[in-house]
Amino acid sequence: MTFQEFNFEPALMEGIDSMNFVEATPIQELTIPPLLNGKDLLGVAQTGTGKTAAYLLPIMNRIYKGEFPAHELKAVIVVPTRELAIQIDRQVQGFGYFVGISSMAIYGGTDGIVWEQQVRSLQRGVDIVVATPGRLIDLLNIKETTIHKAQYLVIDEADRMLDMGFYEDIITIRKQLASNCQLALFSATMPQKITLLADQLLSDPVKVELAISKPPESIKQYAYVCYEPQKLPLVISLFETEKERAPQRTVIFVSSKKKALDIAPQLKKQGLNVAQMHSDLDQKQREEVLRNFKSGAIAVLVATDIVARGIDITDIETVVNFDMPRDNEDYVHRIGRTARGSSSEGTAITFVSDRERRSFDELQHFLGKSITLLSIPENLGDAPSYSYTPKSGNEKERAGDSSKRRNDTRRRSKYPRRKKETTSHSSSTVKKTSSTVSSHKKRGSRHQ
């Protein structure tokens, strides 16, 4: 289905054409019509499927047609991170270039001047606000701004927002709006807590749930099975190669900012241009890091999952999972940072500690294939033994149910406290291989 078939206003279509949007993605094809008709909607699809355009274009079309009062806030879009707020605000500007629709990104970690700009934008009635929940609540609490006249509310990356502890903020924001406000809730995954949130917020919604797709075959996937203390020397060994063969654009995903703080200095000692990305950085620091990484001034980015979803960074050569992702969907989001843009291929390397072997089994069941195992360098000592036996269909279903239950249990409470704001029987055989990242693309051994 083409975007022409949605019958958007000609001026909006000019913006869509200028952004090189021609064919609608499945999530866009299924969600744009009901949103244009004013229906509440629950959309479940992974990052990178076009959800942003799916919820922006309907409201922009309705704003341009004059369906809402002039000089009033029309739409509020709530997202988990500053980076995503900025990215969506830029998309509004791109789509809306020919229709004169105004927007404002509202997020924390800024100075007093930006704070005043955000207050004034809300007071004079900007058309669309894209905000992180904490900063939006802060603005509402000063009683100088209001969002009660907005007719459209989007909760994007809802699963991640609940993981970050924003449940109460989401409910508070919803209560600020009229009872007949149109709501759209988008999530990359569909745990029970999202179902409960949707039941609480949405009124007779249209439900669109797309199956989580597997990583593209253009991403070459490898793994090391090792002990936890071996991970740091192992990641250092990946970059011990000739300078011209070392990876130029690599993201190393870690489970905590503490690990980011530990790993980045060690890689700097190897002469690499390394930066960190985690919730402790203020907004100016984050923007500088992303700008330098995109430009190539930084070769390696050590990051928490703040970069795994919704951040538009293309031409990443390699993704390293220093720790196993929390669940299979997060694995897809993480390694999906590579093989994008002009890069047709990418490499994903995952470190699997002895305690993470069961999660690794379930990941391979989910992917429907074995991941190539690589041997750790001899100087790092012995690695844990590991063998993988694919399960039958029924066993896979039970394993998937078990994985879901464990992932839900890992979250200590149903809605954690808000955090700072801020992808036939066989056994595996491991053969010796070079430890450089570049050689992984040429000489990985695939267990039979």
N, C-alpha and C positions, 0 to 999 in steps of 0.2 A: 504494500500500500504506500502511495506517495503522499507527501505532505499537502499537495494540491487537493487531494481528495477529502481533506478535513474541512475544506471551504473556509479557511481563515481569511480575514480581511486582507485585501491586496497589499496594504502598507506593511502589515506584519509578515506577509509572505516575502516581501522584499528583504526583510531582516533574516528570515529563515534561509532564503537563497544565498544571502551574503555569508551566512555561516556554513554553507555547503551541506545543508541538510536536504536530502532528496527522498530517500526511502525511510519509512518509519520502522523502528525496531519493534519486536513483538510487544514489549511493555507499553510502548507509545501507541501502537495500533489498538490495544485493548483498553487503555485507560483514558486517552484523550476524549473520545466521544462522551462517556458518562460525565467526565469533569466539565466538558462544555455545556452539558445539560443540567449542571448544578447538583449532581449526585455526590453523596459522601463516597469515599473509596478507600479500600485497603489494598495496597499493591506490594507484592513480595517478589523481589528480583534482585539478583546480585549486583554489586557495583560494576559500572561500566556498560550497563544495558540501556542507558538513555533515560533514566528516571527523571533527571532534572528537567529536560525538555518536556517530558510527559506532563509534569504539573505546572511548569511555567507558561507554556504556550496557551492553554485554555484560559487562564486568568488574564493574561495579557490581551488576548483577543476580546474578552468581555469588557476589560477596562477601556480599550480603544473604541468599542462600540457604544460606550457611554452608559453601561448598565449600572454604574455606581455613582454616587454623588461626587461632584468635583471637589478638589481641595481637601479631600479626606483620605485617610489611610484605607486602602482597599484590601491588602493581603499581607499576611504575616507568615514567613517561612522560618521554621525553627530547625537548627542543625547543631550537631554536637561540637564542632571545632571552628576556630577562627578561620583556618585555611579554607574550609569548605564554604563558610559564609562569604569570604572574598571571592572565591571561584564562582559561586552561584550569582553573586551580584554582577560580576563581569559578564556572565551569560545573559542576564537581564539586559544589560547595556547593549550587548551584541544583537540580540533578537529585537530589541526595542529601538534600534537606531533611527528607524523611519517612522515610528509611531509616537515618540515623545513621552514615553512612560518613564517615570523617575523611580529610583531605587536607592536604598541605603543599607550597607552592611554594618551591623552593630555587634561588637564583640569586646571582650575585656582585654586587659594587658596594654592599654593605651594611656596617653597623657591627658591632662585636663582640657587641652584644646580640642582633641578628638571627642572627648566626653560632651563638651558643649555643642559641637557639631551634630552629634547624635541626638541630643535633646532638641535642638532647633529643627532637625529634620522631621522628628516625630510631631513636633508642635505645628509645623506648617503644612502637614498632610502629604508626605511623600507617598507615592502610589504603593510601593512594595518595600517591605522591610525584611531583610534576611538577617537573622539574629541567632546568637548562641543563647541558651535559656538563662544562664546566670546573669549576663549583662542586661538582658531584656527585663528580668525581674528587678534588677537594681534600678533601672530607669523608671519602671512603674512605681517602685516604692517611694521615689522622691515626690510623687503626686503632681509633677509638672507635665507629665505626658500621659496619654491614654491610647489604648488600642481598641476600645469597645465598639467603634464603628466599622472595624474591618469585617469584611464579608467572606473571607477565604483564609483558612489556616492549613498549613502543611507541616506535618511532623516528619522530617526526613531522617534516615538512618536511625529509626526509632529503637531498634534493638541495641545499637551501640549507646544511645542516650540512656537507656535504662541501665545498661552495664555501668555507666559512669555516674549513676545515682541521681538522674534528673527527673525521676518520676513525679515528685511533688511539684517541681517547677513546671512541668508540662500541664499538670492539673490546674495549677494556679493561673497559667496563661490562658488555658481554655475557659476558665471561669470569668476572665476579663472580657470575653467576647459574647456577642448575642447568641441566644439559644438556637437561632436558625442559621448560624454561620455554617458555610460549607466546609467540611473537613476532609483532608486527604492524609492518610498515614502510610508512609513507605518504609519498608524494612528489607534488609538483605537476607534475613533469616526469619523463621516463624516459630520461635519457642513459645511455650504456653503463656508466658508473661505478655507477649505481644497480642495474643488472642484476647487475653483479659483486658489489656489496655484498649484494644479496638472495640470490644463490647462496651466498655465504659464511655468511650468518646464518640463513636460513630453512630449515625442513625440510618438504619436500613441501607448499609453500604453495598456497593458493588465490590466483589472480591476478585482480585486477579492475582494468582500465584503461579509464577513460572518456576519450573524445576531448576535447581542449581546446576549450571553446566559445568562440565569438567574443564580443566585447563587445556588450552589448545595444544595440539601435537607439536607446534613450533617451539614450545618451551621444553627444553631437555631437563629432566628431573633426576637428581642424584641425591644420595644420602650417605652419611658416615654414622655408623653405630660406635659409640665411644662412651667413656666414663665422663661424668660432669666436669672434673678437674682438667680433662684433656681438651675441652672446648676452646679455651682461650689460646693455648699454643697451636691448636688446629686451625683456628681462623687466621692466626698470624702466618701459618705455613702456606695458606692459600695464596698469599701475596708475595711469597719469597720466590720471585721469578725475575727474568730480565724485564727492565722497565718498559720496553716496547711491547712486551707480551702481556703485561699486567692489565687487568680489567680497568677500564676508564670510568665506568658508571656502575657502581654497585651499591645496593641497599642491604644492610645487615639488620635484620629484625631481631630484637631482644624482648624479653618478657617484662623488663622493668627498667626504669631510668637509672637505677644503681648499676645495672650491667652495662648500660650505655656509657656511664661515667668511667667504668673500669676498662672497657674494651677500646674506646676511642684513643686514649693516650698511648696505649700499647701499639696501636697501628701507626700513630704519628711517629713513634720511635723507629718504625721501619721506613720512614721517609715518605709516607703517603699523605696526601691532602685529605684529611678526615674532618668531618663535622658531626655533631650530635643533633638529634631532633626528639624532644620529649616535652612533657607538660611544664617543666620548670623554666623553660625559655619564655621571655616576654615576646610580645607580638613583633617588635622590630627585629629581635634576634631571629625569630622563626622566618620572617620574610627574607632576611639577609641570607640565611642558610639555604632556603629553597631557591633563591635567585642565584646564588653561587653554584649550587648543585646543577641547576638547569643550564647554566652557562658553561659548565665544565671546569670552573675554578676549583671545585671540590670533586674528588673522584669517588670517595666512599662516604656514605651516609649511614651512621649507626642510629637506628630509630626504634622507638616503641611503635605499637600498632596505630599511632596517630597518623602514620603515612599510608597504612594499608588500604584505607578506603577513601574514595572521593577526592584524592589529590591528583591533579593532572600533570604528571611528570612523564614525559615520553623518552624513548631511546635509552632506557635503562638496560644495561647489558646483563647484569647478574643480580639475583636475589639470594641472600643467604639467610636461612632460618637458624639463628644461633640456638634458639629454643623451639621445641615443637609448638605450633600454634595451639590455641585453646581448643579449637574444634576444626572440623574438616572445612567448613565454609571459610574460616579465617585463612586457612592454607591457600585456598583458591584466590582469595582477595590479595594475599601477600604476593604470591608468585605472579599474579596477574599484573603486577607493576612492570614486568618485563615483557618483551615481544609486543610493544605498543609503538605507535607512531611510525617512523620510518624503519624501525627495527623489526624485521620479519621473524627473527629468532631470538631466543633468550635462554638463560641458564638459571636453574633453581637448585640450590644445595641446602640440604637440611641436616642438622646435627641431631642425632637421636641418642640420648643418654640411656643407660641401662634401665632407669625408671620410666622412660618414655617409650619403651618398646611396644607396649600394648596399644598405646595411642597410634604408633606408627603402623601397626597391624591394621587397625581400623581405618586409617587413612588410605592404605592400599586397597582395602575392601571397597571403600567409597569410590576410589578412582577406577576400580575394576582392572587394575594391572599392578605389576610389581615395579617398584622404583629401583633404578640401578644403584647397587651398593658399591662404594669405593673403600679401599683400605686406608687406614690412617698411616702416616709416616712411621717407619720403624723406630725412630728415635723417641717417639711418644709412648712407647711401651705397648703392652697387649691391650686389645679391645675386648669388650664383652662378646660372648658368643651370641649368634642370632640366626634364626631360621624362620622362614615365613611359609605358611601353608594356606593357600587360598581356600576360602570356605564355600560351601554350597549355597544355593539361593536362600534357603530357609535360615541357614546360619548367618548369612549376610544381614538378613532382616533383623534377626535377634541382636546381632552386633551393632546395627544401626540404632536400634531401640536402646541398647545399653549405653551407647555413646551419647545419645540425647539425654538420658537420665543423668549420666555423670556430668555432662556439661552444665545442666541445670543445677546440679548439686554443688558444683564448684563455686558458683556465686553464693556467697555466704548468707545473703538475705535476699528476699524477693525483690526489694528495691533498695540497693545500697545507698549510702550517703553520697552526696554530691562531691565529686572530685574537682580538682582545679581544672579549668577549661584548657582548655587547650585546643583483605586482597578465593581340571585334573590335578592331582597332587604334585606339588613341586617344592623344592627347598632352595634357599638362596646360597650362592657360591660367591665368595669374595676373592678377587684377584688383585695383585699388586698393580698400582697405577701411579702416575705422576701426581704430585700434590698441588700443582698449580691450577688456578682456575681455568686458564686458557687450554690446558691439556684435557680438562674434563670434557670439553666439547669434541675432542678427537679420540680419547682412549678410555672411556668408561667401560667397565665389564658389566654385562647384564646377567643377573642370576636367572637360571633356567627353571 
